[in-house]
């Protein structure tokens, strides 16, 4: 009997041991599972951030596409109306004026590779939160006004094929591009790069079909300006043309506002800005020279689709190809401006300079949804309320004002804040030149308007 009881006790102990081992295993599994769930939960409640998916190549085409789309395809006729056969010179003056500020942006973007770049630059330079907020809003409005400007250009080219109400074309374009910008930054910038290639092909096509029309008329009109001649140029006309042409170079500064989505921003941002300006300057100079050789400046000024007119006059064929390309160009510029405006609102919200709701990121698309929707709505209001020339001049005034402040900020930063290691520094005279050139443009335009 005693033996049987002992045997039963041993079996019970063995079962307890097995059960204990099994319990420990279950507890371990539960603990591991809980840890995994906890990590997943933490990841799910962690605020979404922008996605670094843009390398140097995509960034260059992002900036270049914005410069080209916002510029020569829309405004070359208006510049020619002011500068006459000096249109190429007007573009050259505007390029030189923009160049100093490009180098200032190149240094600042390497020092502070963040969204809402200009607002941050001013805060670092002047430590005035109110000034940074004003400039940030001013920049967002300039992007909105630029989108509106470009949408008018799209309507002009589209109506060569199919006459529809301008308000309908403008509204459809802005809403469609707004939805694309909400899709995701990688997808949006890749589309912008493809459209940029198409833009460049279009400009090279104009040069190819029109180069044989260049003769001595333009050189004579530059060397011997005739004040009363429709073919000559005057200094006031040249400066007014350069002021309008300056708008055609706006776009390089937009790259700094997607800094938090750029790979290796301290290297890629300044390099892309400088390369974009150089490529755009060459393309603008050659194209405007050819355009005014094929079509008189007065005729270009009256056309809503100036490059389509140049192609038709040079070839004798219907400008189907160049009109389609021109439409792609203005679409590209509008898309990039929408992205820029929303990223400024996002960057300011992240620094508590705007309501926090503008800094919220959608987890699936990794884009600032509310900020984008606000930019879309305001772009529609601007586009439907103001004509093309007023929009272009309004944008130029706003951006030139910001350029003055950004250059002044870099001057102060250079004097007070050491540069981080690896940042390319430019001479102090660069921001001084950028500041005075921008002030000169503002003063010249003001005087000529009186």
C-alpha positions, 0 to 999 in steps of 0.5 A, spaced: 500 500 500 505 504 501 508 503 495 502 504 491 501 511 495 509 513 493 508 511 486 501 516 485 505 521 489 511 521 484 506 521 478 503 527 481 509 531 482 511 529 474 504 532 472 505 538 476 512 539 473 510 538 466 504 543 467 509 548 470 513 547 464 507 548 459 505 554 463 512 557 463 512 556 455 505 559 455 507 565 459 513 566 455 509 566 448 504 571 451 509 575 453 512 575 446 506 576 443 504 582 448 511 585 446 510 584 439 503 588 439 506 593 444 511 595 438 506 595 433 501 599 437 507 604 438 508 604 431 501 605 430 500 611 434 507 614 432 506 621 428 507 619 421 512 623 417 514 625 410 518 620 406 525 621 403 524 618 396 527 624 392 534 623 389 539 628 386 536 627 379 528 627 381 530 633 385 533 637 379 527 635 374 522 637 380 526 644 380 527 645 373 520 643 371 517 648 375 522 653 372 520 651 365 513 650 366 512 657 370 516 661 365 517 661 358 511 657 355 506 662 359 510 668 359 515 669 353 509 673 349 508 678 354 516 679 355 517 680 348 511 685 348 515 689 353 522 688 351 521 687 343 527 684 340 531 684 346 527 679 349 533 674 350 537 680 353 531 681 358 531 673 360 539 674 361 538 680 366 533 676 370 537 670 370 543 674 373 539 677 378 536 670 380 543 667 380 545 671 386 539 669 390 540 661 388 547 661 391 544 664 397 539 659 397 544 653 396 548 655 402 542 656 407 539 649 404 545 646 406 545 649 413 538 648 414 535 642 410 528 643 413 521 644 410 518 651 410 525 653 408 525 660 408 521 661 414 526 657 418 532 661 415 529 668 417 528 665 424 535 663 424 537 670 422 533 675 425 530 670 431 523 674 430 517 669 430 512 674 427 517 675 421 518 668 419 510 667 420 509 673 415 514 670 410 511 663 410 504 665 409 507 670 403 511 664 400 505 660 400 501 665 397 506 666 392 505 658 390 498 659 390 498 665 385 503 661 381 499 655 380 493 660 378 498 664 373 500 657 370 492 655 370 491 660 365 496 658 361 494 651 360 487 654 358 490 658 353 493 652 350 487 647 351 482 652 347 487 651 341 483 644 340 477 645 344 473 651 346 471 650 353 469 656 358 476 658 361 473 657 368 471 650 367 478 648 364 482 652 370 478 648 375 478 642 372 486 642 372 487 645 379 483 640 382 486 634 378 493 636 380 491 637 387 489 630 387 495 627 384 499 631 389 495 628 395 497 621 392 504 621 394 511 625 394 514 619 390 509 618 385 508 626 384 515 627 383 516 622 378 510 624 374 514 631 374 520 628 372 517 625 366 513 632 364 520 636 365 523 631 359 517 633 355 518 640 356 525 640 354 524 636 348 518 642 346 523 647 347 529 644 343 523 643 338 522 650 337 529 651 336 530 646 331 524 649 327 526 656 327 534 657 328 534 658 320 530 664 321 535 668 325 538 674 321 541 681 322 534 684 325 535 682 332 542 684 332 541 691 329 535 692 334 540 691 340 545 695 337 541 701 335 535 701 339 529 705 336 525 708 341 519 709 336 520 702 332 516 696 334 522 692 332 527 696 337 528 696 344 528 701 350 531 701 357 524 701 360 521 696 356 527 692 357 527 692 365 519 691 364 521 685 360 526 683 365 521 684 371 516 679 367 522 674 365 524 674 373 518 670 374 520 665 369 526 663 374 522 662 380 522 655 382 529 654 384 527 656 391 521 651 391 526 645 392 528 647 399 521 646 401 521 639 400 527 638 404 525 633 409 523 628 403 530 629 399 536 624 400 542 627 402 539 634 403 545 638 404 549 635 398 543 635 393 539 641 395 544 646 393 547 642 387 540 641 384 538 649 385 544 651 381 544 646 376 536 648 375 538 655 374 544 654 369 540 649 364 534 654 364 538 660 363 541 656 356 534 654 354 531 661 355 536 664 352 536 660 345 528 659 345 527 667 346 532 669 341 529 664 336 522 665 337 523 673 336 526 671 329 520 667 327 514 671 330 515 679 331 514 681 338 508 684 337 504 678 335 507 674 340 505 679 345 498 678 343 498 670 343 495 666 348 499 660 346 506 664 343 510 658 342 505 654 338 504 660 334 512 660 333 512 653 331 506 654 326 509 660 323 516 656 322 513 650 319 507 652 316 504 646 319 498 646 325 502 646 332 499 640 334 505 637 337 508 643 341 501 645 343 500 638 347 507 639 349 506 646 352 500 643 356 504 638 359 509 644 361 504 648 364 501 642 368 508 640 371 509 647 373 502 647 377 503 641 380 510 643 383 507 649 386 501 646 389 506 641 392 510 647 395 505 651 398 502 645 402 509 643 404 510 650 407 504 650 411 506 643 413 513 646 415 510 652 419 505 647 423 511 643 425 514 649 428 507 651 431 507 657 427 501 655 424 495 651 427 497 644 428 492 640 424 496 643 418 502 638 420 498 632 420 500 627 415 496 621 412 499 614 414 498 611 407 500 617 402 505 620 407 502 627 405 499 633 409 492 632 406 489 638 410 494 643 408 494 641 400 486 642 400 487 649 403 492 650 397 487 647 392 481 651 394 485 658 394 489 657 388 482 656 385 480 663 388 486 666 385 485 663 378 478 665 377 479 672 380 485 675 377 488 675 370 494 672 368 499 679 368 496 681 374 498 674 377 505 674 374 506 681 377 503 679 384 507 673 384 514 676 382 513 682 388 512 677 393 517 672 391 522 678 390 520 681 397 522 674 400 528 674 396 530 681 399 529 678 406 532 671 405 539 674 403 539 679 409 538 673 413 544 669 410 548 676 411 546 676 419 547 668 419 554 668 416 556 674 421 553 670 428 552 662 426 558 658 424 557 653 419 556 646 420 561 641 417 561 639 410 557 645 408 559 649 402 560 657 403 559 662 398 563 669 399 559 674 403 558 679 397 553 674 394 547 675 399 549 682 398 548 682 391 542 678 391 539 683 396 541 689 392 539 686 385 532 684 388 531 691 391 533 694 384 528 690 381 522 692 386 524 699 385 525 699 378 518 696 377 515 701 382 518 707 378 516 704 371 509 703 374 508 711 376 
